[in-house]
Amino acid sequence: MNAERRIVIIGGMACGPKTAARARRCDPHASISIVEQGTTVSEGSCGLPYYIGGQVASDRALLIRTPKYFKEVSDIDVLTGTRGTVIHRDAHELEVVNLATGVTSRLPYDKLVIATGATPVQPASLAGKDLNGVFTLTKIADANAIVKALGRETTKKAVVIGAGLIGIESAEAFKSRGLDVSLVEALPHALPALLDPDMSLQVEKELATKGVNLFLGQRVLGLEGDSEGAVRRVVTEHATIEADIVILALGYRPNVELARQAGLVIGSAGGLAVNEYMQTSDSDIYAGGDCVENTHRVTGAKILAPMGSTANKHGRIIGTNVTGGRDTFPGVLGTAIVKVFDLNVSRVGLSEDEARKAGFDPVTALAPGFDRASYYPGAQLITVKLVADSATGRVLGGQITGKGEVARRADVLVTTISLNGTVDDMANLDLAYSPPFNGAMDVLHHAANTVRNKRAGQARSVSAAEVNQRISAGEDFILLDVRSQQEWNDAHIEACQCRLLPLNKLREEVSSLPKDARIVTLCRTSIRAYQAQCMLEGEGFTDVRFMDGSIMAWPYAVVCGPVK
Ligand SMILES: Cc1cc2nc3c(=O)[nH]c(=O)nc-3n(C[C@H](O)[C@H](O)[C@H](O)COP(=O)(O)OP(=O)(O)OC[C@H]3O[C@@H](n4cnc5c(N)ncnc54)[C@H](O)[C@@H]3O)c2cc1C
């Protein structure tokens, strides 16, 4: 026990307060101070879109802790309205300025913690970014300014720039407030940093269905305002969109200036470099949360992972270590989850594209299925895209979308990947089963088994995107829908190549199919389509593949009606 230990923490939102609370539990006698430039601490920033959308009734609900609470319960001093300005490493002092009075002072430390977070990206070159009605979203104060703007009768059209997590949550929030909402993204797909295009298409479909105007694959050239300095238009490479309010959701940049000026090492991804103990290049200075870079647990690469989940874990580890412990942080998997209106979306580990870029030869499966027994009331569809290493079967990542339960599947994926599990491990995980919760075989089991079948050379598939391309190019092939007549009537792909031949008639009518035909089979979720592939191969057909994910993962238009 060290009665003299002085711990100073810069930043009072997620990582900082978590560090302080843990440090106090580990050392009842240390002097612990949090320096925060804002007027509040411990804001629940993750809830801001739901406050703007009206689901969270009051901003007070998002003030998780107050300085008074920290003092009374944990004897932690919180200095709000105080900015850390210089780290005097030799003297072990942090210079601070009281923002109200301008008075500077020095806080001596034995251990310093940098938890300065990140700042929303606002490109200096973006014309009109300072117009009235243009916002970023980080703090309760930002949300209150947005809510105030929404209260004006003239605020009818919102434009969100950036279709990442916060952009999409903001779009939904504005829609819940009855605005006409447009979402602009420079890359061709929504959630481009998280999902492969085939999964993004499901998100885009949901956004479009819910009335969000999508402007994908177009960079914003600038914002235009009126004579009073209020934003009126967003001009992109291909469109001019009317706007009464604009949110810039272009990502976050780690706040590392203070550390850089103190000579601490900044990593290749732009965040503060820390070791597994969350120590910076100065062993008496620790750092965590959005301002640091993390190690990706699959690739070993340094990445930014600005998530509250990660910031809190960092804080706990730092709290342990600044009080004499030796806890380590193993890294992240880039895990994320988001609600997109009625669609739940999650991703873990590497996407197919990222896996390829990291030097793997990925094998994937697209497995749609129900989140509980299909006959149980409330059962909803979800689609899992599983990404594995074709050489070893190691699970590298997964993406899940659907109206059903996705969080639990994402967490199973996290666990499997964290333990270096393979598709063989996943296929036999003893997951909980009872009809209200699951199917006897979970969608993850199906996904794992599909990858196993592919690795064994038994299952051969094509993606929906490839099938769509072949249809558009007028290629000569048979798109064999092996569902029932009723399922076809409900929804089918309209293409001259598409033909209905239900699985139970396939054997009997197989002679109606030319043996040398290129055939792509499809059903509702791929299970019957794969059976059809096996059956046709058994009959001597040589070019048969099933469409991965089948009609459930088909992101393009379908029509209803009987066979003509
Ligand atoms: C709208 C929104 C939704 C989100 N949703 C999710 C979600 O669903 N799930 C999830 O995991 N994450 C989510 N996040 C991310 C999450 O909020 C952040 O990862 C988390 O807040 C990071 O915590 P932090 O302590 O590292 O940094 P911050 O929360 O950024 O806090 C850093 C603090 O340091 C202060 N500071 C900086 N420099 C100084 C200085 N020199 N002196 C004094 N004080 C300083 C800042 O004022 C700030 O208060 C969301 C974020 C936003 C904005």
Ligand as a Chemical Component Dictionary entry (heavy atoms), coordinates in Angstrom:
data_LIG
# 
_chem_comp.id                   LIG 
_chem_comp.type                 NON-POLYMER 
_chem_comp.pdbx_formal_charge   0 
_chem_comp.three_letter_code    LIG 
# 
loop_
_chem_comp_atom.comp_id 
_chem_comp_atom.atom_id 
_chem_comp_atom.alt_atom_id 
_chem_comp_atom.type_symbol 
_chem_comp_atom.charge 
_chem_comp_atom.model_Cartn_x 
_chem_comp_atom.model_Cartn_y 
_chem_comp_atom.model_Cartn_z 
_chem_comp_atom.pdbx_ordinal 
LIG C1  C1  C 0 -23.178 9.311  -30.809 1  
LIG C2  C2  C 0 -22.251 8.248  -30.335 2  
LIG C3  C3  C 0 -22.702 6.942  -30.213 3  
LIG C4  C4  C 0 -21.840 5.944  -29.781 4  
LIG N1  N1  N 0 -22.313 4.666  -29.673 5  
LIG C5  C5  C 0 -21.492 3.701  -29.222 6  
LIG C6  C6  C 0 -21.968 2.377  -29.040 7  
LIG O1  O1  O 0 -23.140 2.087  -29.288 8  
LIG N2  N2  N 0 -21.097 1.434  -28.583 9  
LIG C7  C7  C 0 -19.804 1.727  -28.288 10 
LIG O2  O2  O 0 -19.065 0.835  -27.856 11 
LIG N3  N3  N 0 -19.324 2.983  -28.440 12 
LIG C8  C8  C 0 -20.129 3.963  -28.906 13 
LIG N4  N4  N 0 -19.652 5.239  -29.042 14 
LIG C9  C9  C 0 -18.225 5.506  -28.779 15 
LIG C10 C10 C 0 -17.961 5.817  -27.323 16 
LIG O3  O3  O 0 -18.796 6.824  -26.865 17 
LIG C11 C11 C 0 -16.512 6.225  -27.185 18 
LIG O4  O4  O 0 -15.727 5.180  -27.646 19 
LIG C12 C12 C 0 -16.140 6.514  -25.752 20 
LIG O5  O5  O 0 -16.846 7.603  -25.270 21 
LIG C13 C13 C 0 -14.641 6.808  -25.658 22 
LIG O6  O6  O 0 -14.325 7.131  -24.355 23 
LIG P1  P1  P 0 -13.010 7.914  -23.986 24 
LIG O7  O7  O 0 -13.038 8.082  -22.526 25 
LIG O8  O8  O 0 -11.858 7.271  -24.607 26 
LIG O9  O9  O 0 -13.122 9.309  -24.737 27 
LIG P2  P2  P 0 -14.267 10.485 -24.744 28 
LIG O10 O10 O 0 -15.564 9.886  -24.445 29 
LIG O11 O11 O 0 -14.034 11.158 -26.020 30 
LIG O12 O12 O 0 -13.793 11.357 -23.539 31 
LIG C14 C14 C 0 -12.598 12.077 -23.546 32 
LIG C15 C15 C 0 -12.767 13.280 -22.667 33 
LIG O13 O13 O 0 -11.514 13.900 -22.532 34 
LIG C16 C16 C 0 -11.693 15.289 -22.495 35 
LIG N5  N5  N 0 -10.420 15.913 -22.860 36 
LIG C17 C17 C 0 -9.747  15.814 -24.028 37 
LIG N6  N6  N 0 -8.607  16.505 -23.970 38 
LIG C18 C18 C 0 -8.535  17.043 -22.742 39 
LIG C19 C19 C 0 -7.581  17.856 -22.082 40 
LIG N7  N7  N 0 -6.463  18.228 -22.691 41 
LIG N8  N8  N 0 -7.837  18.227 -20.821 42 
LIG C20 C20 C 0 -8.974  17.861 -20.190 43 
LIG N9  N9  N 0 -9.912  17.103 -20.758 44 
LIG C21 C21 C 0 -9.687  16.688 -22.026 45 
LIG C22 C22 C 0 -12.795 15.519 -23.510 46 
LIG O14 O14 O 0 -13.445 16.754 -23.259 47 
LIG C23 C23 C 0 -13.701 14.330 -23.266 48 
LIG O15 O15 O 0 -14.716 14.643 -22.339 49 
LIG C24 C24 C 0 -20.502 6.262  -29.461 50 
LIG C25 C25 C 0 -20.038 7.578  -29.568 51 
LIG C26 C26 C 0 -20.910 8.571  -29.996 52 
LIG C27 C27 C 0 -20.406 9.978  -30.099 53 
# 
loop_
_chem_comp_bond.comp_id 
_chem_comp_bond.atom_id_1 
_chem_comp_bond.atom_id_2 
_chem_comp_bond.value_order 
_chem_comp_bond.pdbx_ordinal 
LIG C1  C2  SING 1  
LIG C2  C3  SING 2  
LIG C2  C26 DOUB 3  
LIG C3  C4  DOUB 4  
LIG C4  N1  SING 5  
LIG C4  C24 SING 6  
LIG N1  C5  DOUB 7  
LIG C5  C6  SING 8  
LIG C5  C8  SING 9  
LIG C6  O1  DOUB 10 
LIG C6  N2  SING 11 
LIG N2  C7  SING 12 
LIG C7  O2  DOUB 13 
LIG C7  N3  SING 14 
LIG N3  C8  DOUB 15 
LIG C8  N4  SING 16 
LIG N4  C9  SING 17 
LIG N4  C24 SING 18 
LIG C9  C10 SING 19 
LIG C10 O3  SING 20 
LIG C10 C11 SING 21 
LIG C11 O4  SING 22 
LIG C11 C12 SING 23 
LIG C12 O5  SING 24 
LIG C12 C13 SING 25 
LIG C13 O6  SING 26 
LIG O6  P1  SING 27 
LIG P1  O7  DOUB 28 
LIG P1  O8  SING 29 
LIG P1  O9  SING 30 
LIG O9  P2  SING 31 
LIG P2  O10 DOUB 32 
LIG P2  O11 SING 33 
LIG P2  O12 SING 34 
LIG O12 C14 SING 35 
LIG C14 C15 SING 36 
LIG C15 O13 SING 37 
LIG C15 C23 SING 38 
LIG O13 C16 SING 39 
LIG C16 N5  SING 40 
LIG C16 C22 SING 41 
LIG N5  C17 SING 42 
LIG N5  C21 SING 43 
LIG C17 N6  DOUB 44 
LIG N6  C18 SING 45 
LIG C18 C19 SING 46 
LIG C18 C21 DOUB 47 
LIG C19 N7  SING 48 
LIG C19 N8  DOUB 49 
LIG N8  C20 SING 50 
LIG C20 N9  DOUB 51 
LIG N9  C21 SING 52 
LIG C22 O14 SING 53 
LIG C22 C23 SING 54 
LIG C23 O15 SING 55 
LIG C24 C25 DOUB 56 
LIG C25 C26 SING 57 
LIG C26 C27 SING 58 
# 
